[in-house]
């Protein structure tokens, strides 16, 4: 038997709210399956199961807020005999034969299953969740399971619906269904017009009351102060802790990108537009490789000591359209090819802004990168995310005068900065890290 517990989805997370179960007792699950949706102060996260087996008891009801580490469910992994299940009460004696038989009733779904609307097929919450992610209408899927039950395989092999399906996150669909809101009437604020949970909540709250016109100029007051957002409060608390506890030091350097940009243009010449590399991919890969070469900056400060990490999990800061910030991790970013890193990064940012991140994507980044170049910022000096010991800041690529072999020319350059924890490293270590990034970008073929 194994316990499924409330995971820690960040250093600043003390508790989480169970939004929804995607499995029920008796469901078979495989390691990596999304089994629950959890809401933190920053965002809504899809939580995977870390064991394979059969779901036993669900110990926490949806809507309940519990501390990190609380048992949420029990998974029977087959390593121990399952707990005995009480025998059902005996069925009542059948009615006398002379009484007319009752008309046959509609087939009932087994516990944990739901009819799809056609009346002849059922699906588990996990199957419905997978269908939502793929944009599939379950009523059009033929179930291959016992009694017409729709299985995971049926959903995985079913084609997605046409382009007219409303784009919405799974949580937004569930909220809309419970509130009786027509998603086709909403305008999404997520990536590519995707309807987010906040869009549904705003629609459920109704339009704002019309403002009363006045000839007098309105004056700000404490009564009209902006509301406090949980995500912003969580970020503020974590950054206050970082500023108070971590002895930061800061370094910066300007990196000539002429060679890297020329190499990237050559690589992109024969690529489809959707697969072309961008400067951010080269920068992230160079940071990941530098973290592997300078392990003093890749890890955690815990129990008054530095703990280096065996892998590079590059946290990428992503600003959310509704406000707030998350930093999901690119696992093993140092071993990815550039095209793989590009595709993974694109999916990670899309899921972050659509509220569909998984727990494995938010847990334990070893080093965070914040890139504000697309906002026009030339240099950024960030605060370290504890328990990490370093943060890299990247600005926008700009054309600047550069002296090459005694001649003045103009090259694309970027300012890279490092915020590091003086308890784990010193300026010489940080300088070596930034120098290694520079050297890699002068030899982009090694990325």
Helices and strands as residue ranges (DSSP letters): E 2-5, E 15-21, E 28-29, E 34-39, E 44-48, E 53-58, E 65-67, E 71-76, E 113-115, E 122-124, H 125-134, G 138-140, G 146-148, H 152-156, H 170-179, G 183-185, G 191-193, H 197-205, G 222-224, H 230-245, E 248-256, H 258-268, G 273-275, H 279-293, G 295-297, E 299-302, E 305-308, E 313-319, E 325-331, H 338-353, E 357-358, H 359-362, E 367-371, G 373-375, E 390-394, E 398-404, E 407-421, H 427-442, G 444-446
